[in-house]
C-alpha cells in the first residue's frame, strides 16, 4: 500500500480483535456520526478513561479520524474514516461544527 492510499474496508476480524468498549464506541460513531469524547461518554455511559482507551485503540487500528472541534477548541471531534462507515449512516449526525466556514472578506 502506498502513502495516502485508503485501506480496504474494515474486516470482521479487525473488529473482533477490539475490546468491548472500542466496539461500543465504534457502533456509536457509526450511527451518530462525529462526536466529542464527552458526547461519546454520555452516549455510551462509559467512564472518560475507558472512552479514551477505546478511541486510542480505534486510532491504532486506523479506523478513526480526530478533528479540531470549532465550537470548543479544548475538545476534539472523532469520526470513523469514510471507508469504515456504511453508506446509509454517512449522512446521519453530520453538522457544520467540524468544518471551517469560509467568511467573506
matplotlib code that plots the C-alpha trace (Angstrom):
import matplotlib.pyplot as plt

x = [0.0, 1.4, 1.3, -2.0, -3.9, -7.1, -7.2, -9.7, -13.0, -12.7, -12.7, -14.8, -11.5, -10.3, -13.5, -13.5, -9.9, -11.2, -12.1, -15.8, -15.5, -13.9, -16.7, -19.3, -17.6, -17.3, -21.0, -22.0, -19.8, -21.2, -24.8, -24.4, -21.6, -18.9, -18.9, -16.6, -15.1, -17.5, -20.5, -19.3, -19.0, -22.5, -24.0, -22.3, -22.4, -18.6, -16.1, -14.0, -10.8, -12.5, -13.6, -10.0, -8.7, -11.3, -10.5, -6.8, -7.5, -9.6, -6.9, -4.2, -6.3, -6.6, -10.4, -10.8, -10.2, -9.6, -10.6, -10.4, -13.7, -14.6, -17.3, -14.8, -11.0, -10.3, -12.0, -11.5, -14.2, -13.9, -15.4, -14.9, -12.9, -15.2, -14.3, -15.5, -18.9, -21.8, -23.3, -26.7, -25.0, -22.7, -25.2, -26.6, -25.4, -23.4, -23.4, -21.2, -19.4, -16.4, -15.6, -14.3, -16.8, -15.5, -16.1, -16.5, -13.6]
y = [0.0, 3.4, 6.5, 8.3, 5.2, 4.3, 1.0, -1.6, -1.8, -2.9, -6.6, -8.6, -9.9, -6.4, -5.5, -8.8, -8.1, -4.9, -4.7, -4.4, -0.7, 0.0, -2.0, 0.1, 3.4, 2.2, 1.5, 4.8, 6.7, 4.6, 5.5, 9.0, 10.5, 12.7, 13.2, 14.7, 12.4, 13.9, 13.2, 9.6, 9.1, 10.5, 8.3, 5.1, 5.5, 4.6, 6.4, 9.0, 6.9, 4.0, 6.2, 7.5, 3.9, 2.9, 5.9, 5.1, 1.5, 2.7, 5.2, 2.5, 0.3, 3.2, 3.4, 6.8, 10.5, 13.1, 16.6, 20.1, 21.0, 24.6, 25.0, 24.3, 24.3, 22.3, 19.2, 17.1, 15.6, 11.9, 10.2, 6.9, 7.1, 7.1, 3.6, 2.3, 3.9, 2.1, 4.3, 4.9, 6.0, 8.5, 11.4, 10.9, 13.2, 15.5, 19.2, 22.2, 22.3, 20.2, 22.1, 25.6, 28.0, 30.5, 34.1, 36.9, 39.4]
z = [0.0, -1.0, 1.1, 1.0, -0.3, 1.5, 3.4, 2.3, 4.3, 7.9, 8.2, 10.6, 12.2, 12.8, 14.7, 16.6, 17.9, 19.6, 23.3, 24.0, 24.9, 21.5, 19.7, 21.5, 20.6, 17.0, 16.8, 18.4, 16.0, 13.1, 13.9, 15.4, 13.3, 14.6, 18.4, 21.1, 23.8, 26.3, 24.0, 23.4, 27.2, 27.7, 24.9, 26.0, 29.8, 29.8, 32.1, 30.4, 30.8, 29.1, 26.2, 25.8, 25.7, 23.2, 21.0, 21.2, 20.1, 17.2, 16.1, 16.3, 14.0, 11.6, 11.8, 13.3, 12.4, 15.1, 14.0, 15.5, 17.2, 16.3, 19.0, 21.7, 20.9, 24.1, 22.6, 19.6, 17.3, 16.5, 13.5, 11.6, 8.4, 5.4, 4.2, 7.6, 7.6, 5.9, 3.1, 4.8, 8.0, 6.4, 6.4, 9.9, 12.7, 10.4, 11.2, 10.3, 13.7, 12.5, 9.3, 8.8, 7.3, 4.8, 5.8, 3.3, 3.5]

ax = plt.figure().add_subplot(projection="3d")
ax.plot(x, y, z, "-o")
ax.set_aspect("equal")
plt.show()
